[in-house]
Amino acid sequence: MPVYRLDDRLVFPPVHLAEDGLLAVGGDLSPERLVLAYSQGIFPWYSRQTPILWHSPDPRMVMTPADLTINRSLRKTMRKRPYELRIDTAFDEVLGGCAATPRPDQLGTWLVPDMVAAYRRLHELGFAHSFEAWRGDELVGGLYGVSLGGAFFGESMFTRADDASKIAFVASVRQLAAWSIDLIDCQVHTDHLSRFGAYEVSREDYLARLHVALDEPTRRGTWRYEIDVADPDVLIGRDAALS
């Protein structure tokens, strides 16, 4: 099967034409193209040595807030409230942390400079957001992603302290649930995310879920927590499964 070369037109080939997840090459990282890509179940990932590569994997790793699983060890840590949790106060620093953290088993964790600039622009436009864990004045972990309608497309996370990114992730899921953002796109399988309850579905199933999620309005702009993240019971919740 061919890999399609993009030109200046804002269009992608049908995702079912993706070969081993790779759909197209080329194009640009303009906000308009990125928003179009995510809305069609496509995301960019490439290295300094390659042109822009666009992917739509099959199967796709997803979860909903109802799937969230928190193990005993993490619950115990969360009850100690080791970190202050924030949203969108250090987006650039979160990007930098993710770019500096190599994870060979996960797509999208190494960010080339053009991608950093592109996601920064999406953040400025109110589509990309960072969930952060702080210890005093030090950013010690977090994650970032893109939000469209009722979907959140997780891109990458990093940690510099024990369980920092895990706690930021749990808090992000809780806040997304409070906003009725129910589809969390984890892109491809990792053991780390599967421990939180993420699982694989077919690309067809994913696209059907995405179609429903995109019927919801997009919550653009700077985000702030509207749940009480200082209360461990709010974050742990009674509904989270125990692994």
Kinemage of the C-alpha trace (Angstrom):
@kinemage 1
@onewidth
@group {chain A} dominant
@subgroup {mainchain}
@vectorlist {calphas} color= white
{ca met a 1} P 0.000 0.000 0.000
{ca pro a 2} L 1.295 3.519 -0.786
{ca val a 3} L 2.209 6.243 1.691
{ca tyr a 4} L 0.632 9.482 0.510
{ca arg a 5} L 2.598 12.690 0.057
{ca leu a 6} L 0.795 15.815 1.239
{ca asp a 7} L 0.966 19.158 -0.493
{ca asp a 8} L -0.264 22.617 0.511
{ca arg a 9} L -3.915 21.585 0.486
{ca leu a 10} L -5.525 20.961 3.882
{ca val a 11} L -6.559 17.394 3.197
{ca phe a 12} L -5.571 13.906 4.336
{ca pro a 13} L -6.193 10.586 2.614
{ca pro a 14} L -8.743 8.235 4.214
{ca val a 15} L -7.221 6.705 7.343
{ca his a 16} L -8.044 3.152 6.306
{ca leu a 17} L -5.265 3.507 3.735
{ca ala a 18} L -2.624 3.721 6.476
{ca glu a 19} L 0.005 0.994 6.182
{ca asp a 20} L 1.172 -0.223 9.619
{ca gly a 21} L -0.246 3.022 10.984
{ca leu a 22} L 1.719 5.311 8.649
{ca leu a 23} L -0.686 7.280 6.478
{ca ala a 24} L 1.093 10.215 4.869
{ca val a 25} L 4.304 12.214 4.621
{ca gly a 26} L 4.934 15.914 4.207
{ca gly a 27} L 2.633 18.876 4.618
{ca asp a 28} L 3.172 21.230 7.524
{ca leu a 29} L 2.412 21.642 11.221
{ca ser a 30} L 0.089 24.636 10.939
{ca pro a 31} L -2.661 24.842 13.558
{ca glu a 32} L -5.266 24.296 10.860
{ca arg a 33} L -3.632 21.081 9.665
{ca leu a 34} L -3.075 19.771 13.180
{ca val a 35} L -6.690 20.380 14.205
{ca leu a 36} L -7.861 18.692 11.011
{ca ala a 37} L -5.542 15.753 11.643
{ca tyr a 38} L -6.723 15.149 15.212
{ca ser a 39} L -10.354 15.458 14.138
{ca gln a 40} L -9.744 12.612 11.684
{ca gly a 41} L -7.834 10.341 14.048
{ca ile a 42} L -4.378 11.290 12.726
{ca phe a 43} L -1.335 12.620 14.567
{ca pro a 44} L 2.254 13.593 13.601
{ca trp a 45} L 5.361 11.785 14.813
{ca tyr a 46} L 8.757 11.851 13.205
{ca ser a 47} L 12.443 12.459 13.888
{ca arg a 48} L 15.011 15.044 12.852
{ca gln a 49} L 16.144 12.711 10.085
{ca thr a 50} L 12.743 12.361 8.402
{ca pro a 51} L 10.054 14.587 6.895
{ca ile a 52} L 6.785 15.015 8.797
{ca leu a 53} L 5.097 11.635 9.148
{ca trp a 54} L 1.379 11.290 9.867
{ca his a 55} L 0.005 8.223 11.675
{ca ser a 56} L -3.344 6.576 12.306
{ca pro a 57} L -2.578 3.281 14.074
{ca asp a 58} L -4.802 0.248 14.196
{ca pro a 59} L -5.457 -0.765 16.934
{ca arg a 60} L -5.715 2.457 18.945
{ca met a 61} L -5.102 2.818 22.696
{ca val a 62} L -7.953 4.636 24.473
{ca met a 63} L -9.651 5.009 27.819
{ca thr a 64} L -12.526 6.852 29.428
{ca pro a 65} L -12.559 8.343 32.932
{ca ala a 66} L -14.713 5.409 34.030
{ca asp a 67} L -11.857 3.047 33.110
{ca leu a 68} L -9.377 4.700 35.476
{ca thr a 69} L -7.456 2.213 37.624
{ca ile a 70} L -5.279 3.334 40.561
{ca asn a 71} L -3.045 0.822 42.325
{ca arg a 72} L -2.620 0.617 46.095
{ca ser a 73} L 0.848 2.120 46.099
{ca leu a 74} L -0.222 5.193 44.165
{ca arg a 75} L -3.303 5.638 46.342
{ca lys a 76} L -1.073 5.641 49.401
{ca thr a 77} L 1.227 8.246 47.872
{ca met a 78} L -1.671 10.456 46.776
{ca arg a 79} L -3.036 10.574 50.309
{ca lys a 80} L 0.204 12.245 51.384
{ca arg a 81} L -0.470 15.104 48.908
{ca pro a 82} L 3.168 15.340 47.807
{ca tyr a 83} L 2.617 17.803 44.942
{ca glu a 84} L 0.662 20.890 44.008
{ca leu a 85} L -1.341 20.292 40.852
{ca arg a 86} L -1.917 22.961 38.211
{ca ile a 87} L -3.074 23.294 34.602
{ca asp a 88} L -1.647 25.526 31.883
{ca thr a 89} L 0.789 27.465 34.051
{ca ala a 90} L 3.994 26.114 32.476
{ca phe a 91} L 3.133 24.695 29.076
{ca asp a 92} L 6.552 25.422 27.568
{ca glu a 93} L 8.316 23.803 30.509
{ca val a 94} L 6.159 20.696 30.199
{ca leu a 95} L 7.035 20.483 26.510
{ca gly a 96} L 10.687 20.775 27.439
{ca gly a 97} L 10.390 18.039 30.035
{ca cys a 98} L 8.696 15.719 27.562
{ca ala a 99} L 11.244 16.477 24.838
{ca ala a 100} L 14.106 15.652 27.199
{ca thr a 101} L 12.647 12.328 28.303
{ca pro a 102} L 13.396 9.433 25.926
{ca arg a 103} L 10.784 6.670 25.832
{ca pro a 104} L 11.509 4.203 23.063
{ca asp a 105} L 8.283 2.261 23.629
{ca gln a 106} L 5.917 5.185 23.040
{ca leu a 107} L 5.191 7.340 20.004
{ca gly a 108} L 5.294 11.068 20.410
{ca thr a 109} L 7.491 11.318 23.481
{ca trp a 110} L 10.479 12.865 21.709
{ca leu a 111} L 9.625 16.284 20.316
{ca val a 112} L 11.621 17.824 17.497
{ca pro a 113} L 11.865 21.653 17.566
{ca asp a 114} L 9.229 22.174 14.864
{ca met a 115} L 6.752 20.091 16.835
{ca val a 116} L 7.509 22.027 20.016
{ca ala a 117} L 6.756 25.266 18.164
{ca ala a 118} L 3.581 23.802 16.666
{ca tyr a 119} L 2.138 22.642 19.991
{ca arg a 120} L 3.091 25.927 21.608
{ca arg a 121} L 1.017 27.649 18.924
{ca leu a 122} L -1.903 25.277 19.594
{ca his a 123} L -1.623 26.174 23.268
{ca glu a 124} L -1.719 29.879 22.438
{ca leu a 125} L -4.901 29.208 20.443
{ca gly a 126} L -6.472 27.365 23.378
{ca phe a 127} L -6.383 23.822 21.957
{ca ala a 128} L -3.354 22.343 23.766
{ca his a 129} L -3.026 22.052 27.534
{ca ser a 130} L -0.562 20.980 30.196
{ca phe a 131} L -1.299 19.192 33.460
{ca glu a 132} L 1.485 19.815 35.957
{ca ala a 133} L 2.853 18.556 39.279
{ca trp a 134} L 4.848 21.033 41.347
{ca arg a 135} L 7.007 20.678 44.446
{ca gly a 136} L 7.372 24.201 45.702
{ca asp a 137} L 8.677 26.250 42.800
{ca glu a 138} L 9.949 23.187 40.930
{ca leu a 139} L 8.039 21.534 38.105
{ca val a 140} L 8.572 17.829 38.769
{ca gly a 141} L 6.219 16.156 36.307
{ca gly a 142} L 3.342 16.545 33.943
{ca leu a 143} L 1.747 15.806 30.625
{ca tyr a 144} L 0.277 17.663 27.687
{ca gly a 145} L -2.276 17.021 24.998
{ca val a 146} L -4.792 18.483 22.588
{ca ser a 147} L -8.496 18.976 23.278
{ca leu a 148} L -11.261 18.942 20.670
{ca gly a 149} L -14.911 18.558 21.604
{ca gly a 150} L -15.341 15.732 24.082
{ca ala a 151} L -11.940 14.203 23.304
{ca phe a 152} L -8.516 14.733 24.824
{ca phe a 153} L -5.561 13.522 22.768
{ca gly a 154} L -2.734 12.744 25.170
{ca glu a 155} L 0.672 13.358 23.632
{ca ser a 156} L 3.453 12.862 26.171
{ca met a 157} L 4.355 12.947 29.853
{ca phe a 158} L 7.494 13.223 31.953
{ca thr a 159} L 8.544 12.925 35.578
{ca arg a 160} L 11.413 14.153 37.709
{ca ala a 161} L 10.085 12.907 41.065
{ca asp a 162} L 8.415 9.750 42.286
{ca asp a 163} L 4.870 9.354 40.922
{ca ala a 164} L 4.666 13.003 39.835
{ca ser a 165} L 3.443 12.330 36.301
{ca lys a 166} L 1.156 9.548 37.535
{ca ile a 167} L -0.592 11.867 39.971
{ca ala a 168} L -0.851 14.599 37.334
{ca phe a 169} L -2.401 12.035 35.000
{ca val a 170} L -4.982 10.922 37.557
{ca ala a 171} L -5.870 14.560 38.228
{ca ser a 172} L -6.211 15.210 34.504
{ca val a 173} L -8.621 12.297 34.109
{ca arg a 174} L -10.727 13.526 37.017
{ca gln a 175} L -10.951 17.042 35.623
{ca leu a 176} L -11.709 15.838 32.110
{ca ala a 177} L -14.527 13.752 33.541
{ca ala a 178} L -15.931 16.804 35.351
{ca trp a 179} L -16.021 18.578 31.982
{ca ser a 180} L -17.660 15.585 30.254
{ca ile a 181} L -14.581 14.985 28.128
{ca asp a 182} L -14.979 11.239 27.986
{ca leu a 183} L -12.656 10.027 25.221
{ca ile a 184} L -8.980 9.965 26.137
{ca asp a 185} L -6.788 9.056 23.180
{ca cys a 186} L -3.578 7.330 24.284
{ca gln a 187} L -2.481 6.629 20.687
{ca val a 188} L -0.539 3.349 20.974
{ca his a 189} L -0.148 0.607 23.559
{ca thr a 190} L 2.164 1.084 26.523
{ca asp a 191} L 2.294 -1.023 29.654
{ca his a 192} L 2.326 2.195 31.676
{ca leu a 193} L -1.040 3.394 30.376
{ca ser a 194} L -2.583 -0.063 30.452
{ca arg a 195} L -2.004 -0.088 34.217
{ca phe a 196} L -4.253 2.971 34.413
{ca gly a 197} L -7.022 1.186 32.541
{ca ala a 198} L -6.274 2.116 28.931
{ca tyr a 199} L -6.947 -0.562 26.342
{ca glu a 200} L -6.813 -1.127 22.604
{ca val a 201} L -9.746 -0.839 20.221
{ca ser a 202} L -9.904 -1.133 16.452
{ca arg a 203} L -9.348 2.002 14.419
{ca glu a 204} L -12.943 1.713 13.209
{ca asp a 205} L -14.211 1.654 16.792
{ca tyr a 206} L -11.957 4.566 17.719
{ca leu a 207} L -13.172 6.684 14.815
{ca ala a 208} L -16.793 5.992 15.758
{ca arg a 209} L -16.095 7.146 19.320
{ca leu a 210} L -14.225 10.186 18.030
{ca his a 211} L -17.131 11.135 15.768
{ca val a 212} L -19.448 11.194 18.796
{ca ala a 213} L -16.953 13.129 20.924
{ca leu a 214} L -16.487 15.830 18.289
{ca asp a 215} L -20.183 16.658 18.443
{ca glu a 216} L -19.467 18.283 21.808
{ca pro a 217} L -18.230 21.892 22.047
{ca thr a 218} L -14.485 22.452 22.403
{ca arg a 219} L -13.389 24.006 25.697
{ca arg a 220} L -10.832 26.484 24.358
{ca gly a 221} L -8.670 28.886 26.294
{ca thr a 222} L -6.605 28.605 29.440
{ca trp a 223} L -7.729 25.782 31.704
{ca arg a 224} L -7.797 25.764 35.502
{ca tyr a 225} L -8.865 23.025 37.869
{ca glu a 226} L -12.515 23.163 38.822
{ca ile a 227} L -12.278 20.125 41.091
{ca asp a 228} L -10.589 20.158 44.491
{ca val a 229} L -7.253 18.572 43.621
{ca ala a 230} L -5.985 19.247 47.133
{ca asp a 231} L -8.407 16.605 48.427
{ca pro a 232} L -7.031 13.085 47.828
{ca asp a 233} L -10.523 11.607 48.083
{ca val a 234} L -11.572 13.699 45.086
{ca leu a 235} L -8.661 12.398 43.031
{ca ile a 236} L -8.822 8.783 44.131
{ca gly a 237} L -12.595 8.654 44.021
{ca arg a 238} L -14.820 5.753 44.869
{ca asp a 239} L -15.265 4.702 41.267
{ca ala a 240} L -11.609 4.045 40.422
{ca ala a 241} L -10.786 0.375 40.069
{ca leu a 242} L -7.987 -1.032 42.202
{ca ser a 243} L -5.158 -2.940 40.593
